[in-house]
Amino acid sequence: MVFTLDTRLADAVGSAVAKKLERAFEMQTVGDMLAHYPRRYADPAELTPIRDLPIGETVTIVAEVLSSSARSMRNRSGAMTDVIIGDGQGRVSLTFFAKGIKQAEWRRDQLRPGRRGVFSGKVGSFNDVTQFSHPQYELFDDDEDRRTQVEERAHRPIPIYPATSAVESGQFRELVEILLPQLGEVPDPLPESVRTAEGLLDARTALIQVHRPETKTDVDPAVRTLRMHEALVLQTALLQQRAEVRALTATPRTATPGGLLERFDATLPYTLTPDQQSVGAQVQADLTGAWPMNRLVQGEVGSGKTLVALRAMLQVAESGGQSALIAPTEVLAAQHLRSITKMLGPQLAPELMPTLLTGQMSAPERRKAALRVAAGQALIVVGTHALLGEKTTFAELGLVVVDEQHRFGVEQREALRAKGSSPHALVLTATPIPRTVAMTVFGDLDTSVIRTMPAGRAGIESFVAPLAEHPEWFRRVWDRAAEEVAQGRQVFAVCAAIDTTKKNSGEDDGALPLPEEEGAAGPRWGVVQLDQALATHPTVGQLRRAMLHGKMPSDEKDAVMQAFARGEIDVLIATTVIEVGVDVPNASTMIVLDADRFGVSQLHQLRGRVGRGSVPGLCLLVTEAEEGTLARERVEAVAATLDGFALAEVDLELRGEGDVLGATQSGVRSSLRLLRVVKDSKLIARARELAEHILENDPELSQHPGLRDVIARRVTDDDRAALAKN
């Protein structure tokens, strides 16, 4: 039987095995299975002697059966076969379980002393005896051709696949060996001219060489080819999405002399930063275009993204269009409404009637707000997921603004856009995105960057408190917090957990005790434990403290945050729920406990909660990570610079794109399997050029059937949605 990439796995490997593969890896077709590439290769030319086998690793060895026996199990039904194999330098114990003694005896007879073969399994040890768990094997036999074939396989690079307990690497390798000889034609996404110019393999050869390389030199050309396939498919799909948006017709929204936008600009008490001006000009031009704007604006916390969005809303409002701003939390939505109303001032606010619509509002308040929106009185609407509800209708939705876009899926954004007739879309993010990531994940959006910060900010100083070398600095951190409060300022203290269930015992001298060593695998500090410990501090213990975390009721959580904003709380002990939250210009200090447990971008976001006004900001990153470790490097990188874009590049280098790309690593068929956005940045850029050239001359891909087929197979509508969920 000849298999294609679209052949159902049930038809290729049987329904039982197909079900296991679907459960383990979400595979449904031969193409899905062959896109599950080896993560590394074992080199038989450098076979590890049994005596040197690494515990915990899955290995493959060539060995001889030394002894074999079968017996019934004592305390439960079933039987087992015990086998000892050796290579002349050591021995390995293999155990096989069977339903009955006859099956165990059959395996004993098969694995009789003197038989040689290829054995693989995960290396373990029991009573100083090396063992293979879940062993697999293929014996050499008396058939000379068969023996030669197996021996040849034993001397090829051995693919090691990402595996699960249900489908091990060796089992997957055997299945691939069955599929490859029966694989038919494979559609090639690359035109032959490009393949030749780039020195790449055809698609079928690349698949065979990546799964069954004859030598180590076969691997690199195959991987390079498949990386280009991934890059080209992804870039073409993103450019197609952009073309689909540009095929829509939008209502041009033009600012007029003496209109709302001009009147607003005249009331501003400050001058726009250069970046606000340039990005504002890009947005203004987009809004007058023939197709809907689809722009991503990225900039630091406090860089003025909201002002850019508000100016766009005013431009849309001049022609009677409404704007909807969707935020990830009720607290942030309410903050946006207050900020927008304040910026509009007493003259413009009544004309635009900014309206809040969230799920927490009472039924009468919500009905009143929804009516105002449906009637078109509210030209600016701010809300949460409540804006997506069926009962929320707009008179003329002209602009959708999405704040902190990484918290919303594309389906949610499209649900809001569907409430209007091809409205413009403006996406805001305070998480700086490296250029290669933006190109890979957000290639369907036009991107703008706001780097310059408004004048008048006091700035932030950041320091690492390395408790591994200086445990005494822990007390100094809180003395410093008390000094800030004594100057009339406020302090954030952030923990990586709510409750670590560890108990702290106080000291007579008032010093803060470090948590106990046991259970060190988890965070040291929880919100509950820190509050208890701070109560023992001679100064901080007397201050007004409050706890805040995600498991608190919404009304209680909001009450605490509003009280902190009013200056009624000195020290707010919280989880990362405050990463995006109330703007408190009087908050001067951010203390992050277990700072090494946070990502670079998250630490940068937390730091952005202070230094937002004329009060100087102070960020203290408390860590017990040892010097020279990756965890310590992350923390030190954040302390070393305030440049979020530089930190985004550092984050990418330290953690890899798995964390940065988010949903694109979740297992969908369009996941990046071989492509690496740092290492392959030049290849991604080249793929972008190729995709632009191909679509410019062949927008329907009628002359590129291979590319069209691969995109149809690899990038479904759901996959496109996953790509946009980062």
C-alpha positions in Angstrom: 0.0 0.0 0.0 1.3 3.5 -0.9 0.7 6.1 1.8 0.3 9.9 1.3 0.7 12.5 4.0 -3.1 12.6 4.2 -3.5 8.9 4.8 -5.3 8.2 8.1 -3.1 6.7 10.7 -5.7 4.0 11.4 -5.2 2.8 7.8 -1.4 3.0 8.1 -0.6 1.6 11.5 -3.9 0.1 12.7 -6.6 1.7 14.8 -5.2 0.7 18.2 -1.8 2.3 17.6 -3.5 5.3 15.9 -5.5 5.9 19.0 -2.4 5.9 21.1 -0.7 8.4 18.8 -3.7 10.7 18.8 -3.9 10.7 22.6 -0.2 11.2 23.0 0.5 13.7 20.2 -2.8 14.7 18.6 -1.7 12.9 15.4 -4.3 11.9 12.9 -2.5 11.4 9.6 0.8 10.1 8.2 1.8 13.7 7.6 1.2 14.5 11.3 3.4 11.5 12.3 6.2 12.3 9.9 6.2 16.0 11.2 7.2 14.6 14.6 10.9 15.0 14.1 13.7 13.4 16.1 15.0 15.6 18.9 18.5 14.2 18.6 20.4 11.2 17.2 22.4 8.5 19.0 25.6 7.7 17.1 26.3 3.9 17.0 29.9 4.6 16.0 30.2 5.9 19.5 28.2 3.3 21.4 28.4 3.6 25.1 29.7 0.5 26.9 27.1 -1.0 29.2 29.2 -0.2 32.2 29.1 3.5 31.3 25.4 3.8 30.5 23.8 7.0 31.9 21.0 6.4 34.4 17.7 8.0 33.3 18.7 8.2 29.6 17.0 6.2 26.8 19.7 4.3 24.9 20.2 1.7 22.2 22.9 -0.9 22.3 24.1 -4.0 20.5 24.4 -6.9 22.9 24.1 -10.7 23.3 21.6 -12.7 25.4 23.5 -14.3 28.3 20.6 -15.9 30.2 16.8 -16.1 30.0 14.2 -17.5 32.4 10.4 -17.5 32.8 8.3 -17.7 36.0 4.9 -17.0 37.4 4.5 -14.0 39.6 3.9 -14.7 43.3 1.5 -12.1 44.6 -0.6 -11.4 41.5 -1.7 -13.0 38.3 0.6 -13.1 35.3 4.1 -14.1 34.6 7.5 -12.5 33.7 10.6 -13.2 31.7 13.9 -12.2 33.1 16.8 -11.7 30.6 20.4 -10.7 31.1 22.3 -9.3 28.1 25.9 -8.2 27.8 28.5 -6.6 25.5 31.6 -8.1 27.0 32.1 -5.0 29.3 29.0 -5.1 31.3 25.5 -6.5 31.8 21.9 -5.2 31.6 18.8 -6.8 33.1 15.6 -6.9 31.1 12.2 -7.7 32.5 9.1 -8.5 30.4 5.6 -9.0 31.9 3.1 -11.4 30.4 -0.5 -12.4 31.0 0.4 -16.1 31.5 3.3 -18.5 31.8 3.1 -19.7 28.2 3.6 -16.1 26.8 6.5 -15.7 29.2 8.1 -19.0 28.1 7.6 -18.0 24.4 9.7 -14.9 25.0 12.3 -16.9 27.0 12.7 -19.2 24.0 13.0 -16.3 21.6 15.6 -14.6 23.7 17.7 -17.7 24.3 21.4 -17.4 25.3 23.7 -16.7 22.3 21.1 -14.6 20.4 22.4 -11.1 19.4 20.4 -8.0 18.5 19.7 -4.3 19.0 18.2 -3.5 22.5 16.8 -0.2 23.6 15.2 1.2 26.8 15.5 3.7 29.6 18.5 3.0 31.8 17.7 2.4 35.5 19.4 0.7 38.4 18.1 -1.7 41.1 20.3 -3.3 43.8 23.4 -2.1 41.8 22.2 -4.0 38.7 21.7 -1.9 35.5 18.2 -2.3 34.0 16.2 -1.3 30.9 12.7 -0.3 31.6 10.1 -1.0 28.9 12.8 -2.6 26.8 12.5 -3.1 23.0 14.6 -5.2 20.8 15.2 -6.5 17.3 17.2 -9.7 17.1 19.7 -10.7 14.4 18.6 -14.0 13.0 20.0 -16.8 10.8 18.6 -15.2 7.6 21.8 -13.6 6.2 19.9 -10.9 4.3 17.8 -10.1 7.4 20.8 -10.1 9.7 22.7 -7.8 7.3 19.7 -5.4 7.2 19.4 -5.3 11.0 23.1 -4.9 11.5 23.2 -2.0 8.9 20.4 -0.3 10.8 22.3 -0.7 14.0 25.2 1.2 12.6 23.1 4.2 11.3 22.5 7.3 13.4 19.6 6.3 15.7 16.7 8.9 15.9 15.6 9.7 19.4 12.0 11.1 19.4 10.0 13.2 21.8 8.1 10.5 23.7 5.5 9.7 26.3 5.0 6.8 28.6 2.4 5.5 26.2 4.5 5.9 23.0 8.2 5.5 23.6 11.0 6.7 21.3 11.9 3.2 20.2 8.3 2.3 19.4 7.8 5.5 17.4 11.1 4.7 15.5 9.8 1.3 14.5 6.5 2.8 13.2 8.4 5.3 11.1 10.5 2.5 9.7 7.3 0.8 8.6 5.8 4.0 7.0 8.8 5.3 5.1 9.2 2.5 2.5 5.5 2.9 1.6 5.6 6.7 1.4 4.4 8.0 -2.0 4.8 11.4 -3.5 5.2 14.3 -1.1 4.0 17.8 -2.1 6.9 20.3 -2.1 6.2 23.8 -0.9 9.4 25.1 -2.6 9.5 25.7 -6.4 12.4 23.7 -8.0 14.2 26.9 -8.9 14.2 28.1 -5.3 15.3 24.7 -4.1 18.2 24.7 -6.5 19.2 28.3 -5.7 19.0 27.7 -1.9 20.8 24.3 -2.1 17.9 22.4 -0.5 16.5 18.9 -0.8 13.1 17.9 -2.3 10.5 17.4 0.4 10.3 13.6 0.2 14.1 13.2 0.5 14.2 15.6 3.4 11.6 13.6 5.3 13.4 10.3 4.7 16.8 11.7 5.7 15.6 13.3 8.8 14.0 10.1 10.0 16.4 7.5 8.6 19.8 9.1 7.9 22.4 6.8 6.6 25.2 8.9 8.1 25.4 12.0 10.3 26.0 14.1 7.3 22.5 13.4 6.0 20.8 15.2 8.9 21.8 18.8 8.4 20.6 19.2 4.8 17.3 17.6 5.8 16.8 19.8 8.8 17.8 22.9 6.9 15.2 22.1 4.2 12.4 21.4 6.6 13.2 24.6 8.5 12.7 26.5 5.3 9.5 24.7 4.7 8.2 25.8 8.1 9.3 29.3 7.6 7.8 29.6 4.1 4.5 28.0 5.1 4.2 30.3 8.1 5.1 33.5 6.3 2.9 32.7 3.4 -0.1 32.0 5.6 0.4 35.2 7.6 0.7 37.3 4.4 -2.5 35.6 3.1 -4.2 36.7 6.3 -3.0 40.3 5.7 -4.3 40.1 2.1 -7.7 38.9 3.4 -8.0 41.9 5.6 -7.0 44.3 2.8 -9.6 42.7 0.5 -12.3 44.1 2.9 -13.7 47.6 2.4 -13.6 49.9 5.4 -15.3 53.2 6.0 -12.6 55.9 5.8 -12.4 57.9 9.0 -10.9 61.3 8.2 -10.0 64.0 10.8 -11.4 67.4 9.8 -10.1 70.9 10.6 -11.6 72.1 13.8 -12.9 68.6 14.6 -12.7 66.5 17.7 -9.0 65.4 17.2 -7.8 69.0 16.6 -9.7 70.3 19.6 -8.3 67.6 21.8 -4.7 68.2 20.7 -5.1 71.9 21.5 -6.0 71.0 25.1 -3.0 68.8 25.8 -0.8 70.3 28.5 2.3 68.6 27.0 3.9 67.9 23.7 3.6 64.4 22.2 6.9 62.4 22.2 8.5 61.9 18.8 7.4 58.3 18.7 3.8 59.2 19.7 3.8 61.7 16.8 5.2 59.2 14.2 3.0 56.3 15.4 0.0 58.6 15.5 0.6 59.7 11.9 0.8 56.0 10.8 -2.6 55.3 12.6 -4.1 58.5 11.2 -3.2 57.4 7.7 -4.4 53.9 8.2 -7.9 55.1 9.3 -8.3 56.9 6.0 -7.4 53.9 3.9 -9.6 51.8 1.7 -9.1 48.7 3.8 -9.4 48.1 7.6 -6.4 49.1 9.7 -4.8 46.1 11.4 -1.9 47.5 13.4 0.0 46.4 16.4 1.5 49.1 18.7 4.0 48.0 21.2 5.6 50.2 23.8 6.7 50.2 27.4 4.3 50.7 30.3 3.6 54.4 30.5 5.0 55.2 27.0 1.7 56.7 26.0 0.0 53.9 24.0 -3.4 54.9 25.5 -3.0 58.4 24.2 -2.3 57.1 20.7 -5.4 55.0 20.9 -7.6 57.8 22.2 -6.5 60.1 19.3 -7.5 57.3 16.9 -10.9 57.1 18.7 -11.5 60.8 18.3 -10.7 60.6 14.6 -13.3 57.8 14.2 -15.8 59.7 16.3 -15.7 62.7 14.0 -17.7 60.7 11.4 -20.1 59.2 14.0 -18.2 56.0 14.5 -17.9 54.3 17.8 -14.7 52.8 19.3 -14.6 49.8 21.6 -11.6 49.2 23.9 -11.4 45.7 25.4 -9.2 45.2 28.4 -8.3 41.9 30.2 -9.6 42.8 33.6 -12.4 44.9 35.2 -9.8 46.8 37.1 -7.8 47.8 34.0 -11.0 48.6 32.1 -12.1 51.0 34.8 -8.7 52.5 34.9 -8.8 53.1 31.2 -12.2 54.7 31.5 -11.0 57.1 34.2 -7.8 57.9 32.3 -9.7 58.5 29.0 -12.4 60.7 30.7 -9.7 62.7 32.5 -7.7 63.2 29.2 -10.8 64.3 27.3 -11.6 67.0 29.9 -15.0 68.5 30.8 -15.7 69.8 27.3 -15.0 66.8 25.2 -16.1 64.0 27.6 -19.8 64.8 27.5 -19.7 64.8 23.7 -18.1 61.4 23.4 -19.8 60.0 26.5 -17.1 57.3 27.5 -19.0 54.3 28.8 -17.9 51.3 30.9 -19.4 47.9 30.3 -18.2 45.0 32.4 -19.7 41.8 33.8 -19.3 43.1 37.4 -21.8 45.9 36.9 -25.2 45.6 38.4 -28.1 44.6 36.1 -29.6 48.2 36.0 -26.2 49.8 35.4 -25.4 47.4 32.6 -28.7 47.8 30.9 -28.3 51.6 31.0 -24.8 51.4 29.6 -25.8 48.8 26.9 -28.6 51.1 25.8 -26.3 54.1 25.5 -24.0 51.9 23.3 -26.7 50.5 21.1 -28.2 54.0 20.5 -24.8 55.4 19.4 -24.7 58.0 22.3 -21.5 56.4 23.6 -18.8 57.0 21.0 -16.2 55.4 23.3 -16.9 52.1 25.0 -14.5 50.5 27.4 -15.1 47.0 28.8 -14.0 43.4 29.2 -15.3 40.2 27.8 -18.8 41.7 28.4 -18.4 43.6 25.1 -18.3 40.2 23.3 -21.8 39.2 24.6 -24.6 38.7 22.1 -26.7 41.3 24.0 -24.1 44.0 23.4 -24.8 45.8 20.1 -23.2 48.9 18.5 -24.9 51.6 16.4 -21.7 52.0 14.2 -18.6 50.3 15.4 -15.7 51.8 13.6 -12.6 50.9 15.7 -11.7 48.0 17.9 -8.8 48.6 20.3 -7.4 45.6 22.1 -5.2 46.2 25.2 -2.7 43.6 26.3 -3.5 41.6 23.2 -1.6 38.5 24.4 -4.4 37.8 26.8 -7.0 37.6 24.1 -7.4 34.9 21.4 -8.1 35.9 17.8 -11.6 34.4 18.1 -12.4 37.0 20.8 -11.1 39.9 18.8 -13.0 38.7 15.7 -16.2 38.4 17.8 -15.8 42.1 18.6 -15.0 43.1 15.1 -18.0 41.2 13.8 -20.2 43.6 15.6 -19.3 46.2 13.0 -18.8 46.4 9.3 -15.1 45.7 8.8 -14.0 48.0 11.6 -10.4 49.1 12.0 -8.3 47.3 14.6 -5.6 48.6 16.8 -3.8 46.2 19.1 -1.7 47.4 22.0 0.9 45.5 24.0 3.3 46.6 26.7 5.3 43.4 26.2 8.2 44.2 23.9 8.4 41.7 21.1 11.8 41.0 19.3 11.7 41.7 15.6 12.1 38.0 14.7 9.2 37.0 16.9 7.0 39.7 15.6 7.8 38.7 12.0 7.1 35.0 12.9 3.9 35.4 14.9 2.4 38.8 14.0 3.4 39.0 10.3 -0.2 39.7 9.4 -0.2 43.0 11.3 1.5 46.3 10.6 3.7 47.0 13.6 4.6 50.3 15.3 6.9 50.9 18.2 6.9 53.6 20.9 10.3 53.7 22.5 10.6 57.2 23.9 9.0 57.9 27.3 7.1 61.1 28.2 9.1 63.7 30.0 8.7 64.3 33.8 9.2 60.7 34.9 11.6 60.2 37.8 12.9 56.9 36.5 13.6 53.6 38.3 16.7 52.1 39.9 16.9 48.3 40.1 19.0 46.2 42.4 19.5 42.5 43.0 19.5 41.3 46.6 21.5 38.0 46.3 20.6 36.1 49.5 22.8 33.1 48.5 25.9 35.3 49.1 24.4 37.9 51.5 21.5 36.5 53.6 21.7 39.5 55.9 20.4 41.7 53.0 17.0 40.3 53.5 16.4 42.4 56.6 17.9 45.4 54.8 15.3 45.1 52.0 12.5 45.7 54.5 14.4 48.4 56.3 14.6 50.1 52.9 10.9 49.6 52.4 10.1 51.2 55.7 12.3 54.2 54.8 10.3 54.7 51.6 7.0 54.6 53.6 8.4 57.1 56.1 8.8 59.5 53.2 5.1 59.2 52.5 5.4 56.6 49.7 4.0 53.2 49.1 5.4 49.7 48.5 4.5 46.7 46.4 5.8 43.3 47.6 5.2 40.5 45.1 5.3 36.7 45.7 5.3 33.8 43.3 2.6 32.0 45.3 -0.4 32.7 47.5 0.4 30.2 50.3 3.4 27.9 50.3 2.1 26.2 53.5 5.5 26.8 55.1 5.6 28.1 58.7 8.0 30.8 59.7 9.1 31.4 63.3 9.9 34.9 64.5 13.2 36.0 66.0 13.5 37.9 69.3 15.5 40.7 67.6 12.8 41.4 65.0 14.8 40.1 62.0 12.8 38.4 59.3 13.4 34.7 59.3 14.0 32.9 56.0 11.6 30.1 55.2 12.6 26.6 56.0 14.7 24.6 53.5 12.3 21.7 53.2 10.2 21.7 50.0 12.6 24.1 48.4 11.4 22.9 45.0 8.6 25.4 45.2 8.6 29.1 45.9 10.1 30.2 49.2 7.5 32.9 49.9 3.8 33.0 49.6 1.6 36.1 50.1 0.3 34.6 53.4 3.8 33.7 54.7 5.2 37.1 53.8 2.4 38.9 55.6 3.0 36.8 58.7 6.7 37.4 58.6 6.4 41.2 58.1 4.3 41.3 61.2 7.5 40.5 63.1 9.5 43.4 61.6 9.9 46.2 64.1 9.0 48.9 61.6 7.1 47.3 58.7 5.0 45.4 61.2 3.5 48.7 62.3 2.6 49.8 58.8 -0.7 49.5 57.1 -0.5 46.2 55.1 -2.9 44.3 52.9 -2.9 41.1 50.9 -4.0 40.8 47.3 -4.3 37.7 45.1 -6.4 36.1 42.4 -8.4 33.8 44.6 -10.0 36.7 46.5 -13.6 37.7 45.5 -13.6 40.4 42.8 -15.3 43.0 44.9 -12.7 42.5 47.7 -9.9 42.5 45.3 -11.0 45.8 43.7 -11.6 47.4 47.1 -8.0 46.6 48.2 -6.6 48.0 44.9 -8.7 51.2 45.2 -7.6 51.6 48.8 -4.0 51.3 47.8 -4.6 53.8 45.0 -6.1 56.3 47.5 -3.0 55.9 49.8 -4.8 54.0 52.5 -2.4 51.1 52.4 1.4 51.4 52.9 2.6 47.9 51.8 0.6 45.8 49.3 1.6 42.1 49.4 0.4 40.5 46.2 0.9 37.9 43.5 1.3 39.0 39.9 -2.3 40.1 39.8 -0.9 43.6 40.0 1.2 43.1 36.9 -1.5 44.9 35.0 -3.6 47.0 37.4 -4.2 50.2 39.1 -1.9 53.1 38.3 -0.5 54.4 41.6 2.0 57.3 41.0 2.8 57.4 44.7 4.0 53.8 44.7 7.8 54.1 44.8 9.1 50.6 45.5 8.6 47.2 44.0 10.1 44.2 46.0 9.9 40.9 44.2 10.5 37.8 46.3 11.9 34.6 44.6 12.6 36.9 41.6 14.3 34.0 39.8 10.9 32.3 39.5 9.6 35.0 37.2 10.4 35.5 33.5 12.3 38.5 32.2 9.3 40.1 30.7 7.2 39.5 33.8 9.8 41.1 36.0 10.0 44.1 33.6 6.2 44.4 33.7 6.2 44.3 37.5 8.9 46.9 37.7 6.8 49.2 35.5 4.3 49.6 38.3 6.6 52.1 40.1 8.4 55.2 39.0 5.3 56.3 37.1 5.2 59.9 38.4 7.5 62.4 39.9 8.4 59.9 42.7 11.7 58.0 42.0 11.1 54.3 41.5 13.1 51.5 43.3 13.0 47.8 42.3 14.5 45.2 44.6 14.8 41.7 43.1 15.3 39.3 45.9 16.7 35.9 44.9 18.5 32.9 46.4 19.7 31.7 43.0 23.4 30.9 42.9 25.7 33.2 40.9 26.3 31.9 37.4 23.0 30.0 37.1 20.5 30.7 34.4 17.9 31.8 36.9 20.4 34.3 38.4 21.3 35.6 34.9 17.6 36.4 34.2 17.3 38.5 37.4 20.6 40.3 36.8 19.6 41.0 33.2 16.5 42.8 34.3 18.4 44.8 36.9 21.0 45.8 34.3 18.7 47.7 31.9 15.3 49.5 31.7 15.2 48.8 27.9 12.3 46.4 27.5 13.3 45.6 23.9 16.8 44.7 24.9 15.3 42.5 27.6 13.0 40.8 25.2 16.1 39.8 23.1 17.8 38.6 26.3 14.7 36.6 27.3 14.6 35.0 23.9 18.2 34.0 24.1 17.9 32.7 27.7 14.6 30.8 27.4 14.2 30.1 23.8 11.1 30.7 21.7 9.0 28.1 23.4 8.0 30.5 26.1 8.0 33.6 23.9 5.8 32.2 21.2 3.2 30.8 23.6 0.4 29.1 21.8 2.5 28.3 18.8 4.3 25.7 20.9 1.1 24.0 22.2 1.0 21.1 19.8 -1.1 22.3 17.0 -0.1 21.1 13.6 1.4 24.5 12.7 3.7 24.5 15.7 7.3 25.4 15.1 9.1 22.0 15.2 12.5 22.7 13.8 12.5 26.5 13.3 14.2 28.6 15.9 13.5 32.3 15.7 16.9 33.4 17.1 19.1 31.0 15.3 17.0 31.1 12.1 16.3 34.8 11.9 18.0 35.2 8.5 16.2 32.2 7.2 12.8 33.6 8.4 13.6 36.9 6.7 14.5 35.1 3.5 11.3 33.1 3.7 9.4 36.3 4.1 10.9 37.6 0.9 10.1 34.4 -1.0 6.5 34.5 0.3 6.0 38.1 -0.8 7.4 37.3 -4.2 5.3 34.2 -4.7 2.0 35.9 -3.6 2.7 39.0 -5.6 2.9 36.9 -8.8 0.5 34.1 -7.8 -1.9 35.3 -5.0 -4.1 32.1 -5.4 -1.0 29.8 -5.4 -2.4 28.2 -8.5 1.1 27.9 -9.9 2.5 26.6 -6.6 0.2 23.6 -5.8 2.8 22.1 -3.4 2.8 25.2 -1.2 -0.9 25.5 -1.4 -1.4 21.9 -0.3 1.1 22.1 2.5 -0.6 25.3 3.8 -4.0 23.6 3.7 -2.7 20.6 5.6 -0.5 22.4 8.1 -2.3 25.7 8.8 -6.0 25.2 9.5 -8.3 28.0 10.7 -7.8 26.8 14.2 -4.1 26.8 13.8 -4.1 30.4 12.5 -6.1 31.3 15.6 -3.5 29.6 17.8 -0.7 31.6 16.1 -2.4 34.8 17.0 -3.0 33.9 20.6 0.5 34.8 21.8 
